[in-house]
Amino acid sequence: MKSLPTIVLASVVALSATTAWAQMGLYGSPEVLSYGQYVPPAVAYGGYATQPVYTRPVYAPPVYAPPVHMVRPAPAYAYGYQRAMPRPVVRHQPRAYVPASPGVRYGYAPNEVPPPRVLRSGKSQVVSNFQERPIAAPSGGAATVDRMLVEQGNQPAAGYNGCTPLPYAGECCPDASCGRCCCPWYASVHALVMGRNNPDRLWTSYEDGNAANQLPPFVNPQWRWGGEVRFGRRFCCGCYGQIGLEATYWTLDPFTSFKSITHPNDVSTPLIFGQGNIRFGGEAAQNWFDGADEHRVWRRDEVHSAEINLVCNRYGYGYDSPVDFAWSLGVRFFRFEDSLTFASLRKDGSWNDLSDAAYLNDRIINNLIGVQLGADAGYCVGSCCRFFVTPKLGIYNNHITNDFRLNLGDGTVATQDAYPNDGYPVHSQKDVVSFLTQIDLGTEWMFCERWSVRIGYRLVLLTNVGLADHQIPTYITDIPEIRAIDHNANLILHGGFIGLAYNF
């Protein structure tokens, strides 16, 4: 009987241990209840016909990973690059998803399910791999306008140096490929209006019998219109610049001036004809120039310039810099012709009678050919305006030819006794070194696609050139002096220009 309590206590302990083992064993441990994944309803391709409303799920799992078939790669956009939309972060308790606008909606391909709208509530979050892409709404009405605005917004900014859209200026294409030019060819036409510096004073007339009363025959040349044509080709276009070849030609209408000198007491000339040493058909030439009824002076100048340059453009300090710079190296031909004619009508003569008029003419031509180095620096203001300065400096061989003639209107050539083996006309030539500098300063405005207008000021300076009035000596009989060309003069041309440029 003493063992009965012991048996009862052992039974109670055994029954209690069985319950504990059930709690520790695999067959009795609690499991996490499995709920099905939340799958929002599918929609038709092209957007939502009506605004979908998602029901609030009973509970959101801590981490949500959609099936593999629901993940697609980033959409490819136009203009040569790809862009993926950022991954939306979906948080607890999603709500209804509303399209962005009635014109352009964010939809998904067929058999795809849109993710819940991104919200900021709760601490738990669900990461989604969905990537949105724009799907255009049907054309017409406000939807078309919205679609155009979105498409325009997706276009990358095009331009160089923060200035001109590249297709407008004909530079490199605005895509990622820095190896080609959209518009390799370009051409421009400019109108010029320029004048020259006043020539030296050559005194040809005075009142007969009163040498102190000098009558000025010089006339300052008037401004003249001209034109310029430029044509070029870009052969290499890179991210940091381009190389091209261009040809330019410009000219001006001839500078002409005329002056008639008369006096009631007749006119004479300070030029000395040798006191009878110069004759026309045996009669002293001084009879035509002293005590004459009228003196006339004509002047005529011509300008021509042609050049071929290798041009290398460099886009300043960066793609978005407003400063740009280019240099050029080439050859140039420049021609300047100066002609001066002094005519005299003998006493009681007539211009209709060719033998009554005597003509002294000097025609000198400067042919410059050489190499030049140039630069083009610009600064862009706004989206389509550029200020520029373009200096060019060259060294040239100046081949000068001079023709000096003395004859009557009927063709009779003067003779002289001082140099019997040498007479009129006098032909001479000489080669000297000259320098030419040209500076263009102005602004350029790209007013529409591929078209631009330029307006500015041009200065051209020539050194070591020959002018006609410098070739006429005081003693007309001095043939050696006439033959020795005087070439220590300078010439300045300056004026404005305006024109159009086109890239194609």
C-alpha positions in Angstrom: 0.0 0.0 0.0 2.9 2.3 0.6 3.8 2.0 -3.1 0.3 3.3 -4.3 1.1 7.0 -4.0 4.3 6.5 -5.8 2.5 4.8 -8.7 -0.1 7.6 -8.9 2.5 10.4 -9.0 4.5 8.6 -11.7 1.3 8.3 -13.8 0.6 12.0 -13.5 4.1 13.0 -14.5 4.0 10.6 -17.5 0.8 12.1 -18.8 2.2 15.7 -18.4 5.4 14.7 -20.3 3.3 13.5 -23.3 1.7 16.9 -23.7 5.2 18.6 -23.6 6.5 16.2 -26.1 3.6 17.1 -28.4 4.6 20.7 -28.1 8.3 20.0 -29.0 7.6 17.5 -31.7 7.3 18.2 -35.5 3.8 16.8 -35.7 2.5 19.2 -33.2 4.3 22.5 -33.9 2.3 25.4 -35.4 2.8 26.2 -39.1 2.6 29.6 -40.9 -0.7 29.6 -42.6 -0.3 29.8 -46.4 -2.3 32.4 -48.2 -2.4 32.8 -52.0 -0.4 35.6 -53.7 -2.4 38.7 -54.5 -2.8 39.1 -58.2 -4.6 42.3 -59.4 -7.0 41.9 -62.3 -5.6 42.2 -65.9 -6.5 45.0 -68.2 -6.7 45.3 -72.0 -3.7 46.5 -73.9 -3.5 50.2 -74.6 -4.6 51.6 -71.2 -7.6 51.5 -68.9 -11.0 51.9 -70.4 -12.3 52.8 -67.0 -10.4 53.7 -63.9 -9.6 50.4 -62.1 -10.1 50.1 -58.4 -8.1 47.6 -56.5 -9.5 46.0 -53.4 -7.6 46.4 -50.2 -5.8 43.0 -49.4 -6.3 41.5 -46.1 -2.6 41.4 -45.5 0.6 42.3 -47.4 3.6 39.9 -47.3 6.9 41.4 -46.2 8.5 40.8 -49.6 6.7 40.6 -52.9 8.4 39.2 -56.0 6.2 38.9 -59.1 6.5 35.8 -61.3 9.2 35.8 -64.0 6.7 36.2 -66.9 5.6 39.5 -65.4 9.0 41.1 -65.7 10.1 42.7 -69.0 13.2 44.6 -70.1 13.4 48.4 -70.2 11.7 50.0 -73.3 13.9 51.4 -76.0 13.4 55.0 -77.0 14.2 57.0 -80.1 17.2 59.2 -80.8 19.8 56.4 -80.4 19.7 55.7 -76.7 17.8 53.7 -74.1 16.2 54.8 -70.9 14.5 52.6 -68.3 11.9 54.0 -65.9 12.9 53.8 -62.2 11.5 50.9 -60.2 8.5 51.9 -58.2 8.4 51.1 -54.5 5.1 49.6 -53.5 4.2 49.9 -49.9 1.5 48.5 -47.6 -2.2 49.0 -48.4 -2.2 49.9 -52.1 -5.1 52.0 -53.3 -6.7 52.7 -56.7 -4.4 53.5 -59.6 -5.5 56.5 -61.7 -4.0 57.2 -65.2 -1.8 60.3 -65.6 -4.0 62.1 -68.2 -6.8 61.2 -70.6 -4.5 61.9 -73.6 -1.5 59.7 -72.7 -1.8 56.8 -70.3 0.6 54.4 -68.9 -0.5 50.9 -69.8 1.0 47.5 -70.1 1.3 44.8 -72.8 -1.3 42.0 -73.0 -1.4 39.4 -70.3 0.5 41.7 -68.0 -0.8 42.9 -64.6 0.0 46.5 -63.5 1.5 47.0 -60.1 -0.3 48.8 -57.3 0.2 52.5 -57.0 3.2 53.7 -55.0 2.1 54.9 -51.6 3.8 56.0 -48.5 2.0 54.2 -45.6 3.2 51.7 -43.1 6.7 50.5 -42.5 6.7 47.4 -44.7 7.3 47.8 -48.4 7.1 45.7 -51.5 9.7 46.1 -54.3 8.3 45.6 -57.8 10.3 45.0 -61.0 7.6 46.5 -63.2 8.8 49.3 -65.6 6.3 51.6 -67.1 6.3 52.8 -70.7 4.2 55.5 -72.5 1.4 54.2 -74.7 -0.2 56.8 -77.0 -3.9 57.4 -76.8 -6.0 57.3 -80.0 -5.4 60.3 -82.3 -7.7 63.3 -82.3 -8.6 66.2 -80.0 -6.8 66.9 -76.8 -5.3 63.4 -76.8 -3.2 64.3 -79.9 -1.9 67.5 -78.3 -0.9 65.7 -75.1 0.8 63.0 -77.1 2.8 65.6 -79.1 3.8 67.3 -75.9 5.1 64.1 -74.4 7.0 63.2 -77.5 8.6 66.6 -77.7 9.6 66.3 -74.0 11.3 63.0 -74.7 13.6 64.5 -77.3 17.1 65.1 -76.1 18.5 68.7 -76.2 20.4 69.3 -79.4 23.0 71.9 -79.9 26.7 72.8 -79.5 28.2 75.2 -77.1 24.8 75.7 -75.6 23.8 77.6 -78.7 22.6 76.5 -82.1 20.6 73.3 -82.7 23.1 71.2 -84.6 20.9 70.4 -87.6 20.3 74.2 -88.0 24.0 74.9 -88.1 24.9 71.8 -90.1 27.3 70.5 -87.4 27.5 67.1 -85.9 24.3 65.1 -85.5 22.7 65.4 -82.0 23.0 61.7 -81.2 25.6 59.6 -79.5 27.5 58.8 -82.7 30.2 61.4 -83.0 31.5 60.3 -86.3 29.2 61.8 -89.0 27.8 65.1 -90.1 24.2 65.7 -90.7 24.9 68.5 -93.2 28.4 68.1 -94.6 28.0 70.8 -97.3 27.4 74.5 -96.8 27.3 77.6 -98.9 26.8 81.3 -98.3 26.2 84.5 -100.3 27.0 87.9 -98.9 26.5 91.5 -100.1 29.4 93.9 -99.4 29.6 97.6 -99.3 33.1 98.9 -98.9 35.3 101.9 -99.4 39.1 102.5 -99.5 41.4 104.9 -97.8 41.9 108.2 -99.6 44.8 108.2 -102.1 47.6 110.6 -101.9 47.2 114.0 -103.4 48.7 114.3 -106.8 48.7 118.0 -107.9 48.1 118.2 -111.7 46.7 121.7 -112.3 47.1 125.3 -111.3 45.9 128.7 -112.7 47.9 129.6 -115.8 50.4 132.3 -114.9 49.7 131.9 -111.1 51.4 128.7 -109.8 50.4 129.5 -106.2 46.7 128.8 -107.1 46.9 125.1 -107.2 43.6 123.4 -108.4 43.1 120.1 -106.6 42.1 117.3 -109.0 42.0 114.5 -106.4 38.6 113.0 -105.7 38.0 110.6 -102.9 36.6 107.2 -104.1 33.0 106.5 -103.4 31.8 103.4 -101.5 31.0 100.5 -103.8 28.8 97.4 -103.6 30.2 94.0 -104.0 29.5 90.3 -103.4 31.0 87.2 -101.7 30.4 83.5 -102.4 31.5 80.8 -100.0 31.3 77.1 -100.5 32.6 74.3 -98.2 32.6 70.6 -97.4 33.1 68.9 -94.0 35.0 65.7 -94.3 35.4 64.6 -90.7 33.1 65.3 -87.8 34.0 64.2 -84.3 33.0 64.8 -80.7 35.6 67.5 -80.3 35.5 69.2 -83.6 35.5 68.8 -87.4 37.7 69.4 -90.4 36.6 70.8 -93.7 37.7 72.5 -96.8 36.2 75.8 -98.1 36.6 78.2 -101.0 35.8 81.9 -100.9 35.7 84.6 -103.6 34.7 88.2 -103.2 35.0 91.3 -105.3 33.8 94.9 -105.5 32.5 97.1 -108.2 35.4 99.2 -109.5 36.1 102.4 -107.6 35.7 105.2 -110.1 36.1 109.0 -109.8 36.3 111.9 -112.2 37.2 115.5 -111.9 37.2 118.4 -114.4 39.5 121.3 -113.8 39.0 124.6 -115.5 39.8 128.3 -114.9 38.9 131.6 -116.7 42.6 132.2 -117.1 43.2 128.7 -118.4 45.1 126.0 -116.6 48.6 124.6 -116.6 50.4 121.6 -114.9 53.3 121.5 -112.4 54.5 118.3 -114.2 57.5 119.1 -116.3 57.6 117.8 -119.8 61.2 118.7 -120.5 60.8 122.1 -122.1 60.3 120.6 -125.5 62.2 117.4 -125.0 58.9 115.4 -125.2 57.1 115.8 -128.5 53.9 114.6 -130.3 54.7 114.4 -134.0 57.5 116.9 -133.7 55.5 119.5 -131.6 56.3 120.0 -127.9 54.0 118.1 -125.6 54.0 121.1 -123.3 51.7 122.9 -125.7 48.9 120.4 -124.8 49.3 120.6 -121.0 50.2 124.3 -120.3 47.8 127.1 -121.0 45.1 124.5 -121.7 41.3 125.0 -121.8 40.6 122.0 -119.5 42.2 119.3 -117.5 40.5 116.1 -116.6 41.4 113.3 -114.1 40.0 109.8 -114.0 40.7 107.1 -111.4 39.7 103.5 -111.4 40.4 100.7 -108.8 39.5 97.0 -108.9 39.6 94.5 -106.1 39.5 90.6 -106.3 40.1 88.0 -103.6 40.1 84.2 -103.9 41.1 81.8 -101.2 41.0 78.1 -100.3 41.3 77.1 -96.6 41.5 74.0 -94.5 39.2 74.7 -91.6 39.3 72.9 -88.2 36.5 73.7 -85.7 36.9 73.1 -82.0 34.0 73.4 -79.6 35.6 75.5 -76.9 35.9 74.1 -73.4 33.0 71.6 -73.5 29.9 70.6 -75.2 27.8 73.1 -73.3 30.3 76.0 -73.4 29.0 79.2 -75.1 32.6 79.8 -76.4 33.7 78.2 -79.6 37.0 78.4 -81.6 38.2 77.4 -85.0 41.4 77.9 -87.0 42.2 77.8 -90.7 45.2 77.5 -92.9 45.2 78.1 -96.7 46.3 79.9 -99.7 45.0 83.2 -101.1 45.2 85.2 -104.3 44.5 89.0 -104.0 44.5 91.4 -106.9 44.4 95.2 -106.6 44.5 97.3 -109.8 44.9 101.0 -109.7 44.7 103.2 -112.8 45.1 107.0 -113.1 44.5 109.0 -116.2 45.4 112.7 -116.7 44.1 114.4 -119.8 44.6 117.9 -121.2 42.7 119.8 -123.9 45.0 122.3 -125.7 44.0 125.9 -126.1 41.0 126.4 -128.4 40.8 122.7 -129.0 37.8 120.3 -128.9 37.4 116.9 -127.2 35.8 115.7 -130.4 39.0 116.2 -132.2 41.2 113.4 -130.9 44.4 115.1 -131.9 43.6 118.1 -129.5 43.6 115.9 -126.4 46.7 114.5 -124.8 46.6 111.6 -122.2 49.0 110.5 -119.5 48.0 107.2 -118.0 49.5 104.9 -115.4 48.1 101.5 -114.7 49.6 99.4 -111.9 48.5 95.9 -110.8 49.4 94.1 -107.6 49.0 90.3 -107.7 49.5 88.9 -104.3 49.7 85.1 -103.7 50.7 83.5 -100.4 49.7 81.5 -97.3 47.5 82.7 -94.5 46.6 81.6 -91.0 43.2 82.5 -89.6 41.0 82.0 -86.6 37.3 82.2 -85.8 36.2 82.8 -82.2 32.6 83.0 -81.2 30.3 83.5 -78.2 26.8 82.2 -78.2 23.9 84.2 -76.6 20.6 82.5 -76.1 19.6 79.6 -78.3 20.3 81.0 -81.8 22.6 84.1 -81.7 26.4 84.1 -82.0 28.9 86.9 -82.0 32.1 86.2 -83.8 35.5 87.7 -84.7 37.5 86.2 -87.6 41.1 87.5 -88.1 43.3 86.3 -91.0 47.0 87.1 -91.4 49.1 86.2 -94.4 52.5 86.7 -96.0 52.5 87.1 -99.8 54.7 87.5 -102.9 53.4 90.6 -104.6 54.1 90.6 -108.3 53.7 94.2 -109.4 53.4 95.2 -113.1 53.3 98.8 -114.2 52.4 100.4 -117.5 53.1 104.1 -118.2 51.7 105.7 -121.4 51.8 109.1 -123.0 49.9 109.7 -126.2 47.3 111.7 -128.0 43.7 110.7 -128.4 44.3 109.6 -132.0 47.0 107.2 -130.8 50.1 109.3 -131.5 52.8 108.1 -129.0 55.1 110.7 -127.4 58.8 110.7 -128.1 61.7 112.1 -126.0 65.3 113.0 -126.6 66.8 112.4 -123.1 66.8 108.6 -123.6 66.8 107.9 -127.3 67.0 104.1 -126.8 64.2 104.1 -124.3 60.8 105.7 -124.7 57.0 105.4 -124.2 55.2 103.3 -123.2 57.2 102.2 -120.2 56.6 98.6 -119.0 58.1 97.4 -115.7 57.5 94.6 -113.1 58.8 93.7 -109.7 58.3 91.1 -106.9 58.2 92.2 -103.3 57.0 90.8 -100.0 53.6 92.1 -98.8 51.4 91.4 -95.9 47.6 91.2 -95.9 45.3 91.2 -92.8 41.6 90.7 -92.9 39.3 91.0 -89.8 35.5 90.2 -89.8 33.5 91.2 -86.8 29.8 90.6 -86.6 26.9 88.4 -85.4 25.1 85.4 -86.8 21.5 84.5 -86.3 20.0 81.0 -87.0 16.5 82.0 -87.8 15.2 78.6 -89.1 16.3 75.1 -89.9 19.7 75.0 -91.7 19.5 78.7 -92.5 21.4 81.6 -90.8 21.9 85.2 -91.5 25.2 87.1 -90.9 25.9 90.7 -90.6 29.1 92.5 -89.7 32.1 94.7 -90.4 35.2 93.9 -92.5 38.6 95.4 -92.5 41.3 94.6 -95.1 44.8 96.0 -94.7 47.6 95.6 -97.4 51.2 96.7 -96.9 54.0 97.2 -99.4 51.8 97.7 -102.5 52.1 100.0 -105.5 49.7 102.8 -106.3 49.3 104.7 -109.6 49.7 108.2 -108.3 53.1 107.2 -106.8 54.4 106.2 -110.2 54.1 109.6 -111.9 57.3 111.6 -111.4 57.6 115.4 -111.5 59.9 115.1 -114.6 58.0 113.1 -117.2 61.2 112.7 -119.1 62.8 110.6 -116.3 62.3 107.2 -117.8 64.5 105.3 -115.2 62.4 106.9 -112.4 59.2 105.8 -114.1 60.6 102.2 -114.6 61.6 101.9 -110.9 58.3 100.9 -109.3 57.4 102.6 -106.0 55.8 100.0 -103.7 56.0 101.5 -100.2 52.3 102.3 -100.1 49.5 100.9 -97.9 45.9 100.1 -98.9 42.9 99.9 -96.5 39.5 98.5 -97.5 36.7 98.6 -95.0 32.9 98.3 -94.9 30.0 96.1 -94.0 28.5 92.8 -95.1 25.3 90.9 -94.8 24.3 87.5 -96.2 22.7 84.1 -95.9 24.2 80.7 -95.2 22.7 77.3 -95.9 23.7 73.8 -94.7 22.8 70.8 -96.8 
